[in-house]
Amino acid sequence: MVTISLSPEQDERVRNAVESGAYASDDDVVQDALQLWELRERGRADDLARLKQAYIEGKQSGTPREIDPDGFLGDLKAQFLNRG
């Protein structure tokens, strides 16, 4: 069993969620919150894995070259506008 402490505002939100009928119990509120947290953490881990893979692929793609930031952004804007 785990004991948690909530701020007065959090405690009120939990009570309101149960009293409104949105949840059957305090435990249900906490379980739902934990499920959402787990989803967010899995998403962050997936994002980090994709970034690491993109970094590895970038490093392996060849010799880096200089780019003109203004020209690069201008090209991206032109491509975006031409899609319309």
C-alpha positions as a Markdown table, in Angstrom:
| # | Residue | x | y | z |
|---|---|---|---|---|
| 1 | Met | 0.0 | 0.0 | 0.0 |
| 2 | Val | 1.2 | 3.5 | -0.7 |
| 3 | Thr | 0.2 | 6.6 | 1.1 |
| 4 | Ile | 0.2 | 9.9 | -0.8 |
| 5 | Ser | -0.2 | 13.5 | 0.3 |
| 6 | Leu | -2.2 | 16.0 | -1.8 |
| 7 | Ser | -2.3 | 19.7 | -1.7 |
| 8 | Pro | -5.6 | 21.1 | -0.5 |
| 9 | Glu | -6.5 | 22.1 | -4.1 |
| 10 | Gln | -5.7 | 18.6 | -5.3 |
| 11 | Asp | -7.7 | 17.0 | -2.5 |
| 12 | Glu | -10.7 | 19.2 | -3.4 |
| 13 | Arg | -10.4 | 18.2 | -7.1 |
| 14 | Val | -10.4 | 14.6 | -6.2 |
| 15 | Arg | -13.4 | 15.0 | -3.9 |
| 16 | Asn | -15.3 | 17.0 | -6.6 |
| 17 | Ala | -14.6 | 14.3 | -9.2 |
| 18 | Val | -16.1 | 11.7 | -7.0 |
| 19 | Glu | -19.0 | 13.8 | -5.8 |
| 20 | Ser | -19.9 | 14.7 | -9.4 |
| 21 | Gly | -20.1 | 11.1 | -10.3 |
| 22 | Ala | -17.2 | 11.3 | -12.7 |
| 23 | Tyr | -15.4 | 8.7 | -10.6 |
| 24 | Ala | -16.7 | 6.0 | -8.2 |
| 25 | Ser | -13.9 | 6.6 | -5.6 |
| 26 | Asp | -10.7 | 8.4 | -4.7 |
| 27 | Asp | -8.8 | 5.3 | -5.8 |
| 28 | Asp | -10.3 | 5.5 | -9.3 |
| 29 | Val | -9.2 | 9.1 | -9.6 |
| 30 | Val | -5.6 | 8.2 | -8.6 |
| 31 | Gln | -5.5 | 5.2 | -10.9 |
| 32 | Asp | -6.7 | 7.2 | -13.8 |
| 33 | Ala | -4.1 | 9.9 | -13.1 |
| 34 | Leu | -1.4 | 7.2 | -12.9 |
| 35 | Gln | -2.5 | 5.7 | -16.2 |
| 36 | Leu | -2.3 | 9.1 | -17.9 |
| 37 | Trp | 1.2 | 9.7 | -16.4 |
| 38 | Glu | 2.3 | 6.3 | -17.6 |
| 39 | Leu | 1.1 | 7.1 | -21.1 |
| 40 | Arg | 2.9 | 10.4 | -21.1 |
| 41 | Glu | 6.1 | 8.8 | -19.8 |
| 42 | Arg | 5.9 | 6.1 | -22.6 |
| 43 | Gly | 5.4 | 8.8 | -25.1 |
| 44 | Arg | 8.5 | 10.7 | -23.8 |
| 45 | Ala | 10.6 | 7.5 | -24.0 |
| 46 | Asp | 9.4 | 6.9 | -27.5 |
| 47 | Asp | 10.3 | 10.5 | -28.5 |
| 48 | Leu | 13.7 | 10.1 | -27.0 |
| 49 | Ala | 14.3 | 6.8 | -28.8 |
| 50 | Arg | 13.3 | 8.5 | -32.1 |
| 51 | Leu | 15.6 | 11.4 | -31.5 |
| 52 | Lys | 18.5 | 9.2 | -30.6 |
| 53 | Gln | 17.9 | 7.2 | -33.8 |
| 54 | Ala | 17.7 | 10.4 | -35.9 |
| 55 | Tyr | 21.0 | 11.6 | -34.3 |
| 56 | Ile | 22.7 | 8.3 | -35.2 |
| 57 | Glu | 21.4 | 8.4 | -38.8 |
| 58 | Gly | 22.5 | 12.0 | -39.1 |
| 59 | Lys | 26.0 | 11.2 | -37.9 |
| 60 | Gln | 26.2 | 8.3 | -40.3 |
| 61 | Ser | 24.8 | 10.2 | -43.3 |
| 62 | Gly | 28.1 | 11.7 | -44.4 |
| 63 | Thr | 30.2 | 14.8 | -44.0 |
| 64 | Pro | 28.4 | 17.8 | -42.7 |
| 65 | Arg | 28.1 | 20.9 | -44.9 |
| 66 | Glu | 27.6 | 24.5 | -44.2 |
| 67 | Ile | 24.1 | 25.9 | -44.8 |
| 68 | Asp | 22.8 | 29.5 | -45.0 |
| 69 | Pro | 20.0 | 29.6 | -42.3 |
| 70 | Asp | 18.1 | 32.3 | -44.1 |
| 71 | Gly | 18.2 | 30.5 | -47.4 |
| 72 | Phe | 17.3 | 27.2 | -45.8 |
| 73 | Leu | 14.2 | 28.8 | -44.0 |
| 74 | Gly | 13.2 | 30.5 | -47.2 |
| 75 | Asp | 13.3 | 27.2 | -49.1 |
| 76 | Leu | 11.2 | 25.6 | -46.4 |
| 77 | Lys | 8.6 | 28.4 | -46.5 |
| 78 | Ala | 8.5 | 28.2 | -50.3 |
| 79 | Gln | 7.9 | 24.4 | -50.2 |
| 80 | Phe | 5.1 | 24.9 | -47.6 |
| 81 | Leu | 3.4 | 27.6 | -49.7 |
| 82 | Asn | 3.7 | 25.5 | -52.9 |
| 83 | Arg | 1.8 | 22.6 | -51.2 |
| 84 | Gly | -1.4 | 24.7 | -50.9 |
